[in-house]
Amino acid sequence: MSNNILFSIFPLLTLLFYLAPIVFIIWFLLKFLKIQKEKNEILRSISTKLDKLRN
């Protein structure tokens, strides 16, 4: 009985092992893009402040 349960769960586990890296890579890329966007906004605000000081 327990062997049947194990064999029925095994394909789901292999699917999770294949999907986990893909999900992690997508999450990492989205997080990286968000951080880069925040950095660009900060740099843009610094640039506008420096432009105002020069004028």
Stockholm file with secondary structure:
# STOCKHOLM 1.0

chainA/1-55         MSNNILFSIFPLLTLLFYLAPIVFIIWFLLKFLKIQKEKNEILRSISTKLDKLRN
#=GR chainA/1-55 SS CHHHHHHHHHHHHHHHHHHHHHHHHHHHHHHHHHHHHHHHHHHHHHHHHHHHHHC
#=GC SS_cons        CHHHHHHHHHHHHHHHHHHHHHHHHHHHHHHHHHHHHHHHHHHHHHHHHHHHHHC
//
